[in-house]
Amino acid sequence: MTESTNGVVQQAIESKLKVAFHPSHLQVINESYQHNVPAGSESHFKVVVVSQQFQNMRTVQRQQQVYRVLADELAGSVHALTMQTLTDEEWAADQTVTVSPECMGGSKAG
């Protein structure tokens, strides 16, 4: 089961990433449903950001840029963020969206 609508936090993340990076490709995926959180939560996200602004940056530098842009969300309701930060050339060569690690914070079974 996946989230069918974009919540307020997801929309804020999308908006901030669009303004900051002018991405040619952007995916903001709410993965909260995979974790031990109430239905409708916006606490776990994956972002795929493809931008030429990442040219000549190491992966850690790209991720630091994303963390800076999303500082308010990460200080608030967002508990976990996985990301892929790619240039257009890197995305063209491999458009695989990686699988996020399993939640270590508890089981959905209850």
Biopython code that builds the backbone (N, CA, C, O; Angstrom):
import numpy as np
from Bio.PDB.StructureBuilder import StructureBuilder

atoms = [
    (1, "MET", "N", (0.846, -1.179, 0.000)),
    (1, "MET", "CA", (0.000, 0.000, 0.000)),
    (1, "MET", "C", (0.890, 1.241, 0.000)),
    (1, "MET", "O", (1.885, 1.284, 0.724)),
    (2, "THR", "N", (0.554, 2.231, -0.787)),
    (2, "THR", "CA", (1.322, 3.471, -0.829)),
    (2, "THR", "C", (0.403, 4.642, -0.523)),
    (2, "THR", "O", (-0.820, 4.528, -0.609)),
    (3, "GLU", "N", (1.000, 5.753, -0.170)),
    (3, "GLU", "CA", (0.239, 6.963, 0.083)),
    (3, "GLU", "C", (-0.347, 7.466, -1.230)),
    (3, "GLU", "O", (0.368, 7.552, -2.229)),
    (4, "SER", "N", (-1.622, 7.795, -1.244)),
    (4, "SER", "CA", (-2.269, 8.189, -2.488)),
    (4, "SER", "C", (-2.316, 9.697, -2.684)),
    (4, "SER", "O", (-2.495, 10.168, -3.807)),
    (5, "THR", "N", (-2.159, 10.455, -1.616)),
    (5, "THR", "CA", (-2.193, 11.904, -1.740)),
    (5, "THR", "C", (-0.952, 12.508, -1.103)),
    (5, "THR", "O", (-0.346, 11.924, -0.204)),
    (6, "ASN", "N", (-0.592, 13.670, -1.578)),
    (6, "ASN", "CA", (0.556, 14.372, -1.023)),
    (6, "ASN", "C", (0.096, 15.216, 0.151)),
    (6, "ASN", "O", (-0.806, 16.042, 0.016)),
    (7, "GLY", "N", (0.719, 15.007, 1.305)),
    (7, "GLY", "CA", (0.399, 15.782, 2.485)),
    (7, "GLY", "C", (1.140, 17.097, 2.499)),
    (7, "GLY", "O", (1.913, 17.406, 1.592)),
    (8, "VAL", "N", (0.892, 17.863, 3.536)),
    (8, "VAL", "CA", (1.477, 19.192, 3.681)),
    (8, "VAL", "C", (3.002, 19.135, 3.735)),
    (8, "VAL", "O", (3.674, 19.942, 3.092)),
    (9, "VAL", "N", (3.552, 18.194, 4.493)),
    (9, "VAL", "CA", (5.004, 18.095, 4.613)),
    (9, "VAL", "C", (5.615, 17.696, 3.275)),
    (9, "VAL", "O", (6.621, 18.265, 2.852)),
    (10, "GLN", "N", (5.009, 16.721, 2.614)),
    (10, "GLN", "CA", (5.515, 16.289, 1.311)),
    (10, "GLN", "C", (5.482, 17.439, 0.308)),
    (10, "GLN", "O", (6.428, 17.614, -0.460)),
    (11, "GLN", "N", (4.427, 18.208, 0.306)),
    (11, "GLN", "CA", (4.330, 19.353, -0.602)),
    (11, "GLN", "C", (5.399, 20.396, -0.294)),
    (11, "GLN", "O", (5.973, 20.984, -1.211)),
    (12, "ALA", "N", (5.671, 20.628, 0.990)),
    (12, "ALA", "CA", (6.717, 21.590, 1.377)),
    (12, "ALA", "C", (8.089, 21.112, 0.908)),
    (12, "ALA", "O", (8.892, 21.904, 0.413)),
    (13, "ILE", "N", (8.355, 19.818, 1.064)),
    (13, "ILE", "CA", (9.628, 19.250, 0.613)),
    (13, "ILE", "C", (9.765, 19.423, -0.895)),
    (13, "ILE", "O", (10.805, 19.874, -1.374)),
    (14, "GLU", "N", (8.731, 19.070, -1.641)),
    (14, "GLU", "CA", (8.762, 19.210, -3.107)),
    (14, "GLU", "C", (9.018, 20.651, -3.506)),
    (14, "GLU", "O", (9.860, 20.920, -4.363)),
    (15, "SER", "N", (8.306, 21.572, -2.898)),
    (15, "SER", "CA", (8.445, 22.985, -3.239)),
    (15, "SER", "C", (9.854, 23.498, -2.968)),
    (15, "SER", "O", (10.444, 24.177, -3.808)),
    (16, "LYS", "N", (10.387, 23.176, -1.807)),
    (16, "LYS", "CA", (11.726, 23.656, -1.449)),
    (16, "LYS", "C", (12.790, 23.073, -2.366)),
    (16, "LYS", "O", (13.707, 23.785, -2.776)),
    (17, "LEU", "N", (12.684, 21.794, -2.694)),
    (17, "LEU", "CA", (13.674, 21.177, -3.579)),
    (17, "LEU", "C", (13.585, 21.757, -4.995)),
    (17, "LEU", "O", (14.612, 21.937, -5.649)),
    (18, "LYS", "N", (12.383, 22.049, -5.472)),
    (18, "LYS", "CA", (12.232, 22.656, -6.798)),
    (18, "LYS", "C", (12.883, 24.032, -6.850)),
    (18, "LYS", "O", (13.599, 24.347, -7.801)),
    (19, "VAL", "N", (12.640, 24.841, -5.843)),
    (19, "VAL", "CA", (13.201, 26.192, -5.802)),
    (19, "VAL", "C", (14.726, 26.150, -5.687)),
    (19, "VAL", "O", (15.422, 26.906, -6.364)),
    (20, "ALA", "N", (15.237, 25.277, -4.841)),
    (20, "ALA", "CA", (16.679, 25.243, -4.569)),
    (20, "ALA", "C", (17.497, 24.646, -5.702)),
    (20, "ALA", "O", (18.597, 25.116, -5.989)),
    (21, "PHE", "N", (16.960, 23.598, -6.355)),
    (21, "PHE", "CA", (17.782, 22.832, -7.298)),
    (21, "PHE", "C", (17.306, 22.857, -8.748)),
    (21, "PHE", "O", (18.015, 22.372, -9.629)),
    (22, "HIS", "N", (16.130, 23.407, -9.016)),
    (22, "HIS", "CA", (15.585, 23.427, -10.379)),
    (22, "HIS", "C", (15.788, 22.065, -11.052)),
    (22, "HIS", "O", (16.385, 21.980, -12.125)),
    (23, "PRO", "N", (15.288, 21.006, -10.415)),
    (23, "PRO", "CA", (15.581, 19.652, -10.906)),
    (23, "PRO", "C", (14.937, 19.340, -12.250)),
    (23, "PRO", "O", (13.845, 19.815, -12.560)),
    (24, "SER", "N", (15.629, 18.542, -13.029)),
    (24, "SER", "CA", (15.045, 18.023, -14.271)),
    (24, "SER", "C", (14.176, 16.810, -13.951)),
    (24, "SER", "O", (13.309, 16.436, -14.741)),
    (25, "HIS", "N", (14.411, 16.198, -12.790)),
    (25, "HIS", "CA", (13.600, 15.075, -12.312)),
    (25, "HIS", "C", (13.555, 15.156, -10.791)),
    (25, "HIS", "O", (14.583, 15.351, -10.144)),
    (26, "LEU", "N", (12.362, 15.006, -10.226)),
    (26, "LEU", "CA", (12.202, 15.046, -8.774)),
    (26, "LEU", "C", (11.131, 14.052, -8.365)),
    (26, "LEU", "O", (10.035, 14.034, -8.924)),
    (27, "GLN", "N", (11.460, 13.233, -7.389)),
    (27, "GLN", "CA", (10.481, 12.349, -6.770)),
    (27, "GLN", "C", (10.592, 12.549, -5.263)),
    (27, "GLN", "O", (11.685, 12.499, -4.699)),
    (28, "VAL", "N", (9.466, 12.774, -4.627)),
    (28, "VAL", "CA", (9.392, 12.821, -3.172)),
    (28, "VAL", "C", (8.396, 11.748, -2.779)),
    (28, "VAL", "O", (7.202, 11.857, -3.057)),
    (29, "ILE", "N", (8.897, 10.718, -2.135)),
    (29, "ILE", "CA", (8.097, 9.536, -1.841)),
    (29, "ILE", "C", (7.913, 9.425, -0.328)),
    (29, "ILE", "O", (8.887, 9.336, 0.419)),
    (30, "ASN", "N", (6.668, 9.432, 0.108)),
    (30, "ASN", "CA", (6.360, 9.264, 1.519)),
    (30, "ASN", "C", (6.400, 7.777, 1.831)),
    (30, "ASN", "O", (5.528, 7.022, 1.400)),
    (31, "GLU", "N", (7.411, 7.357, 2.582)),
    (31, "GLU", "CA", (7.570, 5.953, 2.939)),
    (31, "GLU", "C", (7.116, 5.667, 4.372)),
    (31, "GLU", "O", (7.419, 4.606, 4.919)),
    (32, "SER", "N", (6.409, 6.588, 4.966)),
    (32, "SER", "CA", (5.984, 6.442, 6.357)),
    (32, "SER", "C", (5.134, 5.198, 6.572)),
    (32, "SER", "O", (5.210, 4.570, 7.627)),
    (33, "TYR", "N", (4.330, 4.841, 5.586)),
    (33, "TYR", "CA", (3.440, 3.682, 5.718)),
    (33, "TYR", "C", (4.211, 2.379, 5.953)),
    (33, "TYR", "O", (3.637, 1.392, 6.412)),
    (34, "GLN", "N", (5.509, 2.376, 5.639)),
    (34, "GLN", "CA", (6.342, 1.188, 5.822)),
    (34, "GLN", "C", (6.868, 1.071, 7.251)),
    (34, "GLN", "O", (7.573, 0.115, 7.576)),
    (35, "HIS", "N", (6.535, 2.021, 8.091)),
    (35, "HIS", "CA", (7.107, 2.096, 9.432)),
    (35, "HIS", "C", (6.017, 2.026, 10.496)),
    (35, "HIS", "O", (4.826, 2.087, 10.193)),
    (36, "ASN", "N", (6.442, 1.901, 11.721)),
    (36, "ASN", "CA", (5.528, 1.767, 12.845)),
    (36, "ASN", "C", (5.068, 3.157, 13.296)),
    (36, "ASN", "O", (5.439, 3.641, 14.366)),
    (37, "VAL", "N", (4.247, 3.782, 12.444)),
    (37, "VAL", "CA", (3.715, 5.115, 12.723)),
    (37, "VAL", "C", (2.220, 5.112, 12.409)),
    (37, "VAL", "O", (1.751, 4.232, 11.687)),
    (38, "PRO", "N", (1.465, 6.071, 12.930)),
    (38, "PRO", "CA", (0.033, 6.129, 12.629)),
    (38, "PRO", "C", (-0.227, 6.339, 11.133)),
    (38, "PRO", "O", (0.575, 6.957, 10.434)),
    (39, "ALA", "N", (-1.344, 5.820, 10.663)),
    (39, "ALA", "CA", (-1.743, 6.006, 9.266)),
    (39, "ALA", "C", (-1.774, 7.494, 8.927)),
    (39, "ALA", "O", (-2.212, 8.315, 9.734)),
    (40, "GLY", "N", (-1.311, 7.831, 7.738)),
    (40, "GLY", "CA", (-1.316, 9.223, 7.288)),
    (40, "GLY", "C", (-0.117, 10.032, 7.752)),
    (40, "GLY", "O", (-0.047, 11.234, 7.499)),
    (41, "SER", "N", (0.829, 9.389, 8.428)),
    (41, "SER", "CA", (2.013, 10.102, 8.921)),
    (41, "SER", "C", (2.882, 10.591, 7.772)),
    (41, "SER", "O", (2.874, 10.029, 6.676)),
    (42, "GLU", "N", (3.622, 11.643, 8.049)),
    (42, "GLU", "CA", (4.606, 12.177, 7.104)),
    (42, "GLU", "C", (5.935, 12.292, 7.847)),
    (42, "GLU", "O", (6.403, 13.389, 8.152)),
    (43, "SER", "N", (6.525, 11.146, 8.128)),
    (43, "SER", "CA", (7.723, 11.128, 8.955)),
    (43, "SER", "C", (8.937, 10.512, 8.273)),
    (43, "SER", "O", (10.067, 10.752, 8.698)),
    (44, "HIS", "N", (8.728, 9.722, 7.223)),
    (44, "HIS", "CA", (9.817, 9.021, 6.539)),
    (44, "HIS", "C", (9.699, 9.285, 5.037)),
    (44, "HIS", "O", (8.668, 8.983, 4.436)),
    (45, "PHE", "N", (10.737, 9.840, 4.434)),
    (45, "PHE", "CA", (10.689, 10.190, 3.019)),
    (45, "PHE", "C", (11.927, 9.714, 2.284)),
    (45, "PHE", "O", (13.004, 9.562, 2.861)),
    (46, "LYS", "N", (11.740, 9.485, 0.997)),
    (46, "LYS", "CA", (12.838, 9.268, 0.058)),
    (46, "LYS", "C", (12.711, 10.370, -0.984)),
    (46, "LYS", "O", (11.613, 10.659, -1.459)),
    (47, "VAL", "N", (13.841, 10.986, -1.340)),
    (47, "VAL", "CA", (13.833, 11.969, -2.415)),
    (47, "VAL", "C", (14.845, 11.548, -3.474)),
    (47, "VAL", "O", (15.938, 11.069, -3.171)),
    (48, "VAL", "N", (14.447, 11.742, -4.713)),
    (48, "VAL", "CA", (15.344, 11.561, -5.858)),
    (48, "VAL", "C", (15.399, 12.929, -6.526)),
    (48, "VAL", "O", (14.398, 13.410, -7.057)),
    (49, "VAL", "N", (16.570, 13.548, -6.497)),
    (49, "VAL", "CA", (16.747, 14.891, -7.049)),
    (49, "VAL", "C", (17.802, 14.811, -8.145)),
    (49, "VAL", "O", (18.946, 14.431, -7.895)),
    (50, "VAL", "N", (17.406, 15.172, -9.360)),
    (50, "VAL", "CA", (18.324, 15.188, -10.496)),
    (50, "VAL", "C", (18.507, 16.647, -10.902)),
    (50, "VAL", "O", (17.564, 17.308, -11.338)),
    (51, "SER", "N", (19.732, 17.133, -10.753)),
    (51, "SER", "CA", (19.994, 18.544, -11.010)),
    (51, "SER", "C", (21.428, 18.746, -11.484)),
    (51, "SER", "O", (22.355, 18.108, -10.986)),
    (52, "GLN", "N", (21.594, 19.627, -12.436)),
    (52, "GLN", "CA", (22.944, 19.965, -12.887)),
    (52, "GLN", "C", (23.711, 20.732, -11.824)),
    (52, "GLN", "O", (24.932, 20.859, -11.921)),
    (53, "GLN", "N", (23.028, 21.246, -10.816)),
    (53, "GLN", "CA", (23.718, 21.925, -9.724)),
    (53, "GLN", "C", (24.624, 20.967, -8.944)),
    (53, "GLN", "O", (25.502, 21.410, -8.203)),
    (54, "PHE", "N", (24.416, 19.666, -9.107)),
    (54, "PHE", "CA", (25.253, 18.681, -8.419)),
    (54, "PHE", "C", (26.530, 18.349, -9.190)),
    (54, "PHE", "O", (27.368, 17.580, -8.718)),
    (55, "GLN", "N", (26.670, 18.935, -10.382)),
    (55, "GLN", "CA", (27.863, 18.695, -11.192)),
    (55, "GLN", "C", (29.111, 19.048, -10.388)),
    (55, "GLN", "O", (29.147, 20.079, -9.717)),
    (56, "ASN", "N", (30.125, 18.203, -10.452)),
    (56, "ASN", "CA", (31.418, 18.405, -9.783)),
    (56, "ASN", "C", (31.337, 18.412, -8.255)),
    (56, "ASN", "O", (32.238, 18.922, -7.589)),
    (57, "MET", "N", (30.252, 17.843, -7.692)),
    (57, "MET", "CA", (30.131, 17.689, -6.243)),
    (57, "MET", "C", (30.207, 16.214, -5.891)),
    (57, "MET", "O", (29.704, 15.362, -6.624)),
    (58, "ARG", "N", (30.836, 15.922, -4.769)),
    (58, "ARG", "CA", (30.821, 14.558, -4.248)),
    (58, "ARG", "C", (29.436, 14.277, -3.659)),
    (58, "ARG", "O", (28.676, 15.201, -3.371)),
    (59, "THR", "N", (29.123, 13.009, -3.486)),
    (59, "THR", "CA", (27.814, 12.616, -2.959)),
    (59, "THR", "C", (27.523, 13.282, -1.625)),
    (59, "THR", "O", (26.416, 13.780, -1.416)),
    (60, "VAL", "N", (28.479, 13.301, -0.730)),
    (60, "VAL", "CA", (28.248, 13.896, 0.590)),
    (60, "VAL", "C", (27.945, 15.389, 0.480)),
    (60, "VAL", "O", (27.129, 15.904, 1.244)),
    (61, "GLN", "N", (28.579, 16.089, -0.449)),
    (61, "GLN", "CA", (28.305, 17.514, -0.640)),
    (61, "GLN", "C", (26.887, 17.733, -1.160)),
    (61, "GLN", "O", (26.205, 18.672, -0.749)),
    (62, "ARG", "N", (26.456, 16.873, -2.053)),
    (62, "ARG", "CA", (25.091, 16.957, -2.582)),
    (62, "ARG", "C", (24.078, 16.754, -1.458)),
    (62, "ARG", "O", (23.105, 17.498, -1.339)),
    (63, "GLN", "N", (24.324, 15.742, -0.641)),
    (63, "GLN", "CA", (23.406, 15.442, 0.452)),
    (63, "GLN", "C", (23.378, 16.568, 1.469)),
    (63, "GLN", "O", (22.319, 16.890, 2.006)),
    (64, "GLN", "N", (24.527, 17.170, 1.742)),
    (64, "GLN", "CA", (24.570, 18.304, 2.659)),
    (64, "GLN", "C", (23.721, 19.459, 2.148)),
    (64, "GLN", "O", (23.061, 20.143, 2.929)),
    (65, "GLN", "N", (23.740, 19.675, 0.834)),
    (65, "GLN", "CA", (22.906, 20.721, 0.242)),
    (65, "GLN", "C", (21.421, 20.438, 0.481)),
    (65, "GLN", "O", (20.663, 21.339, 0.839)),
    (66, "VAL", "N", (21.014, 19.187, 0.283)),
    (66, "VAL", "CA", (19.613, 18.809, 0.504)),
    (66, "VAL", "C", (19.259, 18.981, 1.980)),
    (66, "VAL", "O", (18.202, 19.524, 2.299)),
    (67, "TYR", "N", (20.124, 18.529, 2.878)),
    (67, "TYR", "CA", (19.869, 18.680, 4.313)),
    (67, "TYR", "C", (19.685, 20.148, 4.690)),
    (67, "TYR", "O", (18.815, 20.473, 5.497)),
    (68, "ARG", "N", (20.490, 21.030, 4.119)),
    (68, "ARG", "CA", (20.352, 22.465, 4.409)),
    (68, "ARG", "C", (18.991, 22.990, 3.966)),
    (68, "ARG", "O", (18.338, 23.736, 4.696)),
    (69, "VAL", "N", (18.573, 22.601, 2.779)),
    (69, "VAL", "CA", (17.297, 23.073, 2.235)),
    (69, "VAL", "C", (16.120, 22.569, 3.071)),
    (69, "VAL", "O", (15.125, 23.274, 3.237)),
    (70, "LEU", "N", (16.236, 21.353, 3.596)),
    (70, "LEU", "CA", (15.131, 20.736, 4.346)),
    (70, "LEU", "C", (15.350, 20.782, 5.862)),
    (70, "LEU", "O", (14.774, 19.976, 6.593)),
    (71, "ALA", "N", (16.166, 21.704, 6.329)),
    (71, "ALA", "CA", (16.513, 21.776, 7.758)),
    (71, "ALA", "C", (15.278, 21.893, 8.650)),
    (71, "ALA", "O", (15.218, 21.247, 9.697)),
    (72, "ASP", "N", (14.302, 22.694, 8.263)),
    (72, "ASP", "CA", (13.111, 22.883, 9.098)),
    (72, "ASP", "C", (12.310, 21.584, 9.215)),
    (72, "ASP", "O", (11.845, 21.232, 10.299)),
    (73, "GLU", "N", (12.156, 20.891, 8.118)),
    (73, "GLU", "CA", (11.402, 19.638, 8.130)),
    (73, "GLU", "C", (12.127, 18.571, 8.952)),
    (73, "GLU", "O", (11.500, 17.814, 9.693)),
    (74, "LEU", "N", (13.448, 18.519, 8.813)),
    (74, "LEU", "CA", (14.233, 17.536, 9.559)),
    (74, "LEU", "C", (14.279, 17.857, 11.050)),
    (74, "LEU", "O", (14.447, 16.955, 11.870)),
    (75, "ALA", "N", (14.133, 19.111, 11.403)),
    (75, "ALA", "CA", (14.083, 19.504, 12.813)),
    (75, "ALA", "C", (12.677, 19.306, 13.386)),
    (75, "ALA", "O", (12.474, 19.376, 14.598)),
    (76, "GLY", "N", (11.716, 19.059, 12.501)),
    (76, "GLY", "CA", (10.334, 18.901, 12.932)),
    (76, "GLY", "C", (9.839, 17.478, 12.796)),
    (76, "GLY", "O", (10.323, 16.572, 13.475)),
    (77, "SER", "N", (8.876, 17.287, 11.917)),
    (77, "SER", "CA", (8.158, 16.014, 11.846)),
    (77, "SER", "C", (8.872, 14.920, 11.052)),
    (77, "SER", "O", (8.509, 13.750, 11.168)),
    (78, "VAL", "N", (9.877, 15.273, 10.250)),
    (78, "VAL", "CA", (10.534, 14.264, 9.423)),
    (78, "VAL", "C", (11.588, 13.537, 10.255)),
    (78, "VAL", "O", (12.562, 14.130, 10.719)),
    (79, "HIS", "N", (11.367, 12.249, 10.426)),
    (79, "HIS", "CA", (12.243, 11.402, 11.245)),
    (79, "HIS", "C", (13.378, 10.802, 10.422)),
    (79, "HIS", "O", (14.485, 10.617, 10.928)),
    (80, "ALA", "N", (13.101, 10.496, 9.145)),
    (80, "ALA", "CA", (14.106, 9.833, 8.312)),
    (80, "ALA", "C", (14.008, 10.332, 6.874)),
    (80, "ALA", "O", (12.920, 10.576, 6.352)),
    (81, "LEU", "N", (15.172, 10.475, 6.251)),
    (81, "LEU", "CA", (15.237, 10.914, 4.862)),
    (81, "LEU", "C", (16.310, 10.113, 4.153)),
    (81, "LEU", "O", (17.477, 10.137, 4.545)),
    (82, "THR", "N", (15.909, 9.399, 3.104)),
    (82, "THR", "CA", (16.888, 8.764, 2.232)),
    (82, "THR", "C", (16.874, 9.549, 0.936)),
    (82, "THR", "O", (15.858, 10.136, 0.566)),
    (83, "MET", "N", (18.011, 9.558, 0.244)),
    (83, "MET", "CA", (18.049, 10.383, -0.965)),
    (83, "MET", "C", (19.006, 9.841, -2.006)),
    (83, "MET", "O", (19.986, 9.156, -1.713)),
    (84, "GLN", "N", (18.671, 10.184, -3.231)),
    (84, "GLN", "CA", (19.554, 10.007, -4.376)),
    (84, "GLN", "C", (19.700, 11.382, -4.989)),
    (84, "GLN", "O", (18.707, 12.025, -5.328)),
    (85, "THR", "N", (20.912, 11.828, -5.129)),
    (85, "THR", "CA", (21.209, 13.140, -5.696)),
    (85, "THR", "C", (22.100, 12.917, -6.912)),
    (85, "THR", "O", (23.240, 12.470, -6.785)),
    (86, "LEU", "N", (21.575, 13.227, -8.079)),
    (86, "LEU", "CA", (22.244, 12.882, -9.329)),
    (86, "LEU", "C", (22.266, 14.047, -10.304)),
    (86, "LEU", "O", (21.421, 14.941, -10.247)),
    (87, "THR", "N", (23.251, 14.022, -11.204)),
    (87, "THR", "CA", (23.255, 14.948, -12.334)),
    (87, "THR", "C", (22.389, 14.350, -13.445)),
    (87, "THR", "O", (22.001, 13.184, -13.372)),
    (88, "ASP", "N", (22.096, 15.128, -14.447)),
    (88, "ASP", "CA", (21.306, 14.627, -15.586)),
    (88, "ASP", "C", (21.993, 13.443, -16.249)),
    (88, "ASP", "O", (21.340, 12.473, -16.634)),
    (89, "GLU", "N", (23.314, 13.525, -16.382)),
    (89, "GLU", "CA", (24.064, 12.451, -17.028)),
    (89, "GLU", "C", (24.003, 11.158, -16.212)),
    (89, "GLU", "O", (23.837, 10.074, -16.769)),
    (90, "GLU", "N", (24.137, 11.280, -14.903)),
    (90, "GLU", "CA", (24.063, 10.101, -14.033)),
    (90, "GLU", "C", (22.684, 9.456, -14.084)),
    (90, "GLU", "O", (22.565, 8.232, -14.119)),
    (91, "TRP", "N", (21.651, 10.279, -14.087)),
    (91, "TRP", "CA", (20.278, 9.768, -14.152)),
    (91, "TRP", "C", (20.012, 9.107, -15.502)),
    (91, "TRP", "O", (19.360, 8.064, -15.568)),
    (92, "ALA", "N", (20.509, 9.703, -16.563)),
    (92, "ALA", "CA", (20.316, 9.127, -17.900)),
    (92, "ALA", "C", (20.976, 7.752, -18.004)),
    (92, "ALA", "O", (20.468, 6.870, -18.697)),
    (93, "ALA", "N", (22.100, 7.569, -17.321)),
    (93, "ALA", "CA", (22.832, 6.307, -17.375)),
    (93, "ALA", "C", (22.161, 5.215, -16.547)),
    (93, "ALA", "O", (22.271, 4.035, -16.878)),
    (94, "ASP", "N", (21.467, 5.596, -15.474)),
    (94, "ASP", "CA", (20.842, 4.602, -14.599)),
    (94, "ASP", "C", (19.703, 5.256, -13.826)),
    (94, "ASP", "O", (19.939, 6.011, -12.884)),
    (95, "GLN", "N", (18.480, 4.966, -14.224)),
    (95, "GLN", "CA", (17.312, 5.567, -13.594)),
    (95, "GLN", "C", (16.710, 4.682, -12.500)),
    (95, "GLN", "O", (15.507, 4.731, -12.246)),
    (96, "THR", "N", (17.534, 3.897, -11.875)),
    (96, "THR", "CA", (17.084, 3.019, -10.796)),
    (96, "THR", "C", (16.907, 3.817, -9.507)),
    (96, "THR", "O", (17.819, 4.513, -9.061)),
    (97, "VAL", "N", (15.737, 3.703, -8.929)),
    (97, "VAL", "CA", (15.496, 4.295, -7.619)),
    (97, "VAL", "C", (15.819, 3.214, -6.589)),
    (97, "VAL", "O", (15.206, 2.147, -6.580)),
    (98, "THR", "N", (16.778, 3.503, -5.732)),
    (98, "THR", "CA", (17.229, 2.502, -4.769)),
    (98, "THR", "C", (16.157, 2.226, -3.715)),
    (98, "THR", "O", (15.315, 3.075, -3.423)),
    (99, "VAL", "N", (16.209, 1.027, -3.157)),
    (99, "VAL", "CA", (15.285, 0.630, -2.102)),
    (99, "VAL", "C", (15.809, 1.181, -0.780)),
    (99, "VAL", "O", (16.993, 1.051, -0.469)),
    (100, "SER", "N", (14.929, 1.789, -0.017)),
    (100, "SER", "CA", (15.326, 2.331, 1.280)),
    (100, "SER", "C", (15.567, 1.207, 2.275)),
    (100, "SER", "O", (14.963, 0.139, 2.170)),
    (101, "PRO", "N", (16.443, 1.443, 3.234)),
    (101, "PRO", "CA", (16.680, 0.421, 4.255)),
    (101, "PRO", "C", (15.426, 0.185, 5.088)),
    (101, "PRO", "O", (14.587, 1.074, 5.239)),
    (102, "GLU", "N", (15.313, -1.024, 5.624)),
    (102, "GLU", "CA", (14.171, -1.338, 6.473)),
    (102, "GLU", "C", (14.245, -0.537, 7.767)),
    (102, "GLU", "O", (15.328, -0.212, 8.254)),
    (103, "CYS", "N", (13.084, -0.229, 8.307)),
    (103, "CYS", "CA", (12.982, 0.508, 9.547)),
    (103, "CYS", "C", (13.552, -0.313, 10.693)),
    (103, "CYS", "O", (13.252, -1.499, 10.829)),
    (104, "MET", "N", (14.373, 0.322, 11.513)),
    (104, "MET", "CA", (14.953, -0.361, 12.664)),
    (104, "MET", "C", (14.241, 0.081, 13.949)),
    (104, "MET", "O", (14.625, -0.320, 15.048)),
    (105, "GLY", "N", (13.206, 0.906, 13.799)),
    (105, "GLY", "CA", (12.556, 1.498, 14.972)),
    (105, "GLY", "C", (11.365, 0.741, 15.506)),
    (105, "GLY", "O", (10.691, 1.240, 16.407)),
    (106, "GLY", "N", (11.081, -0.411, 15.009)),
    (106, "GLY", "CA", (9.936, -1.176, 15.520)),
    (106, "GLY", "C", (9.222, -1.891, 14.411)),
    (106, "GLY", "O", (9.484, -1.662, 13.230)),
    (107, "SER", "N", (8.341, -2.737, 14.788)),
    (107, "SER", "CA", (7.616, -3.554, 13.841)),
    (107, "SER", "C", (6.222, -3.014, 13.602)),
    (107, "SER", "O", (5.588, -2.508, 14.528)),
    (108, "LYS", "N", (5.733, -3.113, 12.375)),
    (108, "LYS", "CA", (4.354, -2.736, 12.084)),
    (108, "LYS", "C", (3.388, -3.742, 12.673)),
    (108, "LYS", "O", (2.234, -3.408, 12.945)),
    (109, "ALA", "N", (3.843, -4.974, 12.875)),
    (109, "ALA", "CA", (2.966, -5.998, 13.447)),
    (109, "ALA", "C", (2.675, -5.636, 14.895)),
    (109, "ALA", "O", (3.555, -5.176, 15.621)),
    (110, "GLY", "N", (1.494, -5.839, 15.284)),
    (110, "GLY", "CA", (1.263, -5.440, 16.638)),
    (110, "GLY", "C", (0.238, -6.219, 17.287)),
    (110, "GLY", "O", (-0.066, -5.987, 18.457)),
]
sb = StructureBuilder()
sb.init_structure("model")
sb.init_model(0)
sb.init_chain("A")
sb.init_seg("    ")
for serial, (resi, resn, name, xyz) in enumerate(atoms, 1):
    if name == "N":
        sb.init_residue(resn, " ", resi, " ")
    sb.init_atom(name, np.array(xyz, "f"), 0.0, 1.0, " ", f" {name:<3s}", serial, name[0])
structure = sb.get_structure()
